[in-house]
Amino acid sequence: MTKAKKIKVTTIEGLAGMIVDFREDVDSRFEKIDSRFEQIEERFASLESETRNGFEETRRILDRIETRLTNLEAAVFGPTTSDGGRVVSDSILARLAKLERAVYKK
């Protein structure tokens, strides 16, 4: 923080001039702060949009993976049974490991 220079006030006009200068200085500092807050608000809006769209894209990709895994499971293990189907793990990686074991006999 910079120190304000000391001004010796000897007249009313000098005091009025100092007050005007002080007010202009304060106004310019507040304008800078307002500008920085506007930039921060724009960044938050951009980040919010990016986050929202990113999650939607991730959901679409996971849905495509789920569909492809289901199709592979049907091809490798056969159609589902009449009592509601085979028991599969909720984990995509566990399902993929099970498919790899069945296909590659590992």
N, C-alpha and C positions, 0 to 999 in steps of 0.2 A: 504494500500500500504506500503510495507516495504522500509525502507531507505537503500540506498546502503552504504556499509561501505566505509569510506574514506581511500584511499590509497595514500600514499605520493610517488610520482614518482620523482626519482632522476636521472634516466638514460634513454637513448633511448630504451634500451632493456626492462626496466621496463614499459615504455610507450607502447611498442609493445606488451608485455605480457598482459597488462591491456586491450588493444584494442581487442586482441584475446579472452580473457575471456569475455569481454563485448559482443562481437559478438556471442560467443557460448551461452551466457545467452539469448540474444535476439532471436537467432534461436530456442532455446528450448521453449521459450515462444510462438513463432509463431507456432511451431509444435503443442503445446497444443491447441492453438486457432483453428488451422486447424482441429484437431481431434474433437473438440467440434462442429464446423460447419458441419463436415461430419455426426456426430450423429444427429444434428438438421435436416439436409437434409433427412436422413433416416426416421426420425420421420414424417416429412412432407409427404414423399412419402407413408408411411404406412397409415397416416391419410387420404390422398387423396384417396387412394384405398378403405379404409374402408368406407369413405363417399360416394363414387361413388357406391360401391356395396350395401351399406345400403339403398340408395335411390332406387336402382333397386329392391331390395327385398321388400321395402315398396310399390312400384308401383304394384308388383305382388300380394301382399296381398290385396291391395285396389281393384284391378281388380277382384280377387276372391270374395271379399265381394260384389262388384257391381253385378256380375253375380248371386250370390245367392239371393241378394235382388230383382233383376229383376224377377227371377223365383218365389220367394215368392209372389211378387206383382201380378204376372200373376195368381198364384193359388188362392189368396185371392180375388182379385178384378176382375178377369176374363181377357179375352184377350183384347188387345187394340182395339180401335175403328178405323174405316176406315179413319177418318179425321186426323190421325197422332198420335193417342194414347191419353192417359189420361195425365193430367198435374201433374207432380210430382216435388217435390222440388229437388234442386241440393244437398242438405245436406243429407248425409247418415243417420245422427241421426234423422232428420225430417221424412225421409222415414220410418225408423225403428219405430218411435213413432206412425206414421199413421198405420203401420201394427199391432202394439201392440193394438191400440185402436180397430181396426177391429176384431182382433182375440179374445182378452180378454174382449171386450166391456167395456173398462175403459173410 
